[in-house]
Amino acid sequence: MVDVSRHDVVIVGGGGAGLRAAIAASELNPELSIALVSKVYPMRSHTISAEGGAAAIARDDDSLEMHGYDTVKGSDFLGDQDVIQYFVEQAPKELTRLEHWGCPWSRNEDGSVSTRAFGGMSTKRTWYATDKVGFHMLHTLFQTSMKFGNVVRYDEHFVSKLLVDGGACRGVAALDIRTGEMKAILGKAVILSTGGGGKVWPFTTNGNIKTGDGMSLAYREGVGLKDMEFVQYHPTGLPGTGILITEATRGEGGHLLNNEGERFLVSRDYGVGTKAELGPRDMISRAITQEIAAGRGVEIPGKIGRYAHLDLRHLGEEKIMARLPFVRELSKAYANVDPVHEPIPIRPVLHYMMGGVDTDIDAKTTLDGLYAAGETACVSLNGANRLGSNSLTECLVFGARAGEHATEYIKSVSVGEEGPFVQQAEAEAARIDALRGRQRGGEKIAKVREDMNTAMEDGTGVYREQASMAKAVTDIAELRQRFEQISLDDSSKIFNTELVAGLELDSMLDVAEAVTCAAVQRKESRGAHACSDYATRNDTEYLHHSMVYQSPEGPRFDKKEVTLGVWEPEERKY
Amino acid sequence: MSEKLKKTIIVTRFDPDKDEAPKTQSYEIEVEPDWKILEALNYIKDNIDPTLSHRWSCRMAVCGSCGMTVNGDPKLTCKDPMSNYGDTIEISPLANFPVVRDLVVELEGFMERFQEVKPWIMVAKERAVEEGTTRQSPEELADFKQFSMCINCMLCYSACPVVSNEPEFLGPAALALGHRYNQDTRDEGAHVRNEVFRSEGGLFSCSFANECSEVCPKSVNPSGAIQQAKVANVIDWATSFVVKRGEDVS
């Protein structure tokens, strides 16, 4: 028998969006019981690794209109404009609340919150706490959440299934990693906030936990994944590890150089105009890729591939220590370079997924009782390319909205017959038990994962071709077959991380399927989806969101209209 | 690629499902010269022994998951270079914590202590969003910023001699965190936390061994925070007899 617990709202994922949802629901109704289920301790969530900042208007020379226009243009006109308007209006309120909760935002001399320049933003509107903004945001949210006695944490619990019956989602089945026991955590509403799935790719800024679990959980229940072909390559990742060097380096005045020491974004036409290093990420990543392809990449002894140089030397030690101390720490520890004295070798690195679980502006999915927010979700704020520093704010704005709407929704939900949900959790417990130490063919998790990584890098890189994308679709389908032949060696119930890695690989293969299948469908170039065979944007045929649904016959496709009406689509030039 | 180096990694193993007591297991591997300790463990898990259990995520010294004992010292393994060690490296779980399995330790005790110091802004009356942000000068920020940098990696608990002798002790990270909020100009809860600090296992259990600040991978200096907090606490305690407390904060 599985252990059954009952709550009002169940939140899956304890990062920025999940914690914000928990706080929003608690504030609205302190009587509610809120379950916060995370496969790690919340302060380990990957929100912690975000560095550069969070966007919201803060200065007299800024306006909601400007932040909105920058975001829609950055999205290559695929972002929903009602969502963008709501987002820019809420953004300053959310960052102000975070300030009231104690976030150590960096300050101007007069005591006001300081803002910095960021890619694709037309003025300084990126709030920052040196270069550890995700870290401070996550700790502030987690510590603030402890104030609320009604948030019940399930730390180190892996949610392996949504409990769905009669067309409604009423809880989750979760593996308690510590004991190996399965639990049914029931609620009247479930919020997914599990982040993205960067670990599907080999070279990523993402931590080990970013395996797309929430996207997969929804996908398996028939909920659509939206705009999955759009994945963001951040221009500046460290060699070998892919560790993120924040865009704030360029916001503070850093330069990108090729092997001739040339600022190629200034001297050559890469479409970013006078923005130069502060162009949007998709364009800068393509520029670096082209420089390397043209033979102007930097070689690093002992490292595969070619790189560009990120030069901060002219900023001086004082400014680097005041604004970018973590960048210096990371460069020294992981690239053996001190940016005060040497340029940092970097190359484009998989960073963020614009796509995710299809939701409306209220963070609601098409499955009754299921909500999603943050990188897991696609609302769609970011369209075909996210602007740097919009995603931390997105976690707050839509995390709060998910919490509020779920709280409103459950008022009309009566506690029904829980039998079917508990039975589902029992069946899931049997499935997980059978996986532990399961012997099948000769396949190994690490090998299947590595081959998936290779397929994704070959098929869905900075530049894509129809042929390589089609091959990736086939490769991922084959890997799905091979996954069934994996043998597991660890039969222990206690903290079985091999079992967890197997479940995560299962999630990642779902994400990989959706990404590759969606990518092949879009025969144009828009935002981060740069197709060599279809080099231009095609609004006539492709100004729509793409939808992928899982079905027994394989992925099913559909379209969804983009909400326009405020800003007319135009050519995206800077 | 660079020349690989041969290393012997000796890992402490313990599975309560199967073992009476911890044992060691040795792995002979070839490593890249620039690997960190964590990369060696991940290599072992992926290629040699999938049953090895350890925690990790960010691999960039910010999530705090991968603290372990390396050759007897508490280390953040994702930042700890292999090149600091010889041909043989011993890796065991953090000291002063119960072991769940292999290199994974029990954190529940810490999580409770963490909550005890009330690490959130306490005010008599919450500011409305419409009032905008609070003013805080760079100097006021600097008074607590360093103590807000803790990544909860637990190295300080592993190094602290008081933690090993006094189960009630709140410990370096929790005390530093409480002090971080006491020092924040936006907070009005210092006298509430100071009572927690004065209780058994609070500030005055600290014997100023300074081990916590020595091992901290983020230069938080919990020892310095505790010494500052002791002074503030004595003043707070003395004035509590002559000054009437204001409204309740929460």
Boltz contact constraints between the chains, C-beta under 6 A:
constraints:
  - contact:
      token1: [A, 43]
      token2: [B, 152]
      max_distance: 6.0
  - contact:
      token1: [A, 44]
      token2: [B, 57]
      max_distance: 6.0
  - contact:
      token1: [A, 44]
      token2: [B, 63]
      max_distance: 6.0
  - contact:
      token1: [A, 44]
      token2: [B, 65]
      max_distance: 6.0
  - contact:
      token1: [A, 48]
      token2: [B, 62]
      max_distance: 6.0
  - contact:
      token1: [A, 48]
      token2: [B, 63]
      max_distance: 6.0
  - contact:
      token1: [A, 49]
      token2: [B, 58]
      max_distance: 6.0
  - contact:
      token1: [A, 49]
      token2: [B, 62]
      max_distance: 6.0
  - contact:
      token1: [A, 93]
      token2: [B, 129]
      max_distance: 6.0
  - contact:
      token1: [A, 96]
      token2: [B, 129]
      max_distance: 6.0
  - contact:
      token1: [A, 96]
      token2: [B, 133]
      max_distance: 6.0
  - contact:
      token1: [A, 99]
      token2: [B, 133]
      max_distance: 6.0
  - contact:
      token1: [A, 100]
      token2: [B, 127]
      max_distance: 6.0
  - contact:
      token1: [A, 101]
      token2: [B, 121]
      max_distance: 6.0
  - contact:
      token1: [A, 102]
      token2: [B, 121]
      max_distance: 6.0
  - contact:
      token1: [A, 102]
      token2: [B, 184]
      max_distance: 6.0
  - contact:
      token1: [A, 104]
      token2: [B, 145]
      max_distance: 6.0
  - contact:
      token1: [A, 104]
      token2: [B, 148]
      max_distance: 6.0
  - contact:
      token1: [A, 107]
      token2: [B, 136]
      max_distance: 6.0
  - contact:
      token1: [A, 107]
      token2: [B, 138]
      max_distance: 6.0
  - contact:
      token1: [A, 107]
      token2: [B, 141]
      max_distance: 6.0
  - contact:
      token1: [A, 111]
      token2: [B, 135]
      max_distance: 6.0
  - contact:
      token1: [A, 111]
      token2: [B, 136]
      max_distance: 6.0
  - contact:
      token1: [A, 111]
      token2: [B, 137]
      max_distance: 6.0
  - contact:
      token1: [A, 113]
      token2: [B, 133]
      max_distance: 6.0
  - contact:
      token1: [A, 135]
      token2: [B, 62]
      max_distance: 6.0
  - contact:
      token1: [A, 143]
      token2: [B, 119]
      max_distance: 6.0
  - contact:
      token1: [A, 143]
      token2: [B, 120]
      max_distance: 6.0
  - contact:
      token1: [A, 144]
      token2: [B, 120]
      max_distance: 6.0
  - contact:
      token1: [A, 146]
      token2: [B, 115]
      max_distance: 6.0
  - contact:
      token1: [A, 147]
      token2: [B, 120]
      max_distance: 6.0
  - contact:
      token1: [A, 207]
      token2: [B, 57]
      max_distance: 6.0
  - contact:
      token1: [A, 207]
      token2: [B, 58]
      max_distance: 6.0
  - contact:
      token1: [A, 208]
      token2: [B, 56]
      max_distance: 6.0
  - contact:
      token1: [A, 208]
      token2: [B, 57]
      max_distance: 6.0
  - contact:
      token1: [A, 209]
      token2: [B, 57]
      max_distance: 6.0
  - contact:
      token1: [A, 243]
      token2: [B, 60]
      max_distance: 6.0
  - contact:
      token1: [A, 302]
      token2: [B, 2]
      max_distance: 6.0
  - contact:
      token1: [A, 333]
      token2: [B, 79]
      max_distance: 6.0
  - contact:
      token1: [A, 446]
      token2: [B, 46]
      max_distance: 6.0
  - contact:
      token1: [A, 489]
      token2: [B, 50]
      max_distance: 6.0
  - contact:
      token1: [A, 489]
      token2: [B, 51]
      max_distance: 6.0
  - contact:
      token1: [A, 490]
      token2: [B, 50]
      max_distance: 6.0
  - contact:
      token1: [A, 490]
      token2: [B, 51]
      max_distance: 6.0
  - contact:
      token1: [A, 492]
      token2: [B, 15]
      max_distance: 6.0
  - contact:
      token1: [A, 492]
      token2: [B, 17]
      max_distance: 6.0
  - contact:
      token1: [A, 494]
      token2: [B, 16]
      max_distance: 6.0
  - contact:
      token1: [A, 494]
      token2: [B, 17]
      max_distance: 6.0
  - contact:
      token1: [A, 494]
      token2: [B, 101]
      max_distance: 6.0
  - contact:
      token1: [A, 495]
      token2: [B, 53]
      max_distance: 6.0
  - contact:
      token1: [A, 495]
      token2: [B, 100]
      max_distance: 6.0
  - contact:
      token1: [A, 495]
      token2: [B, 101]
      max_distance: 6.0
  - contact:
      token1: [A, 495]
      token2: [B, 104]
      max_distance: 6.0
  - contact:
      token1: [A, 497]
      token2: [B, 53]
      max_distance: 6.0
  - contact:
      token1: [A, 498]
      token2: [B, 50]
      max_distance: 6.0
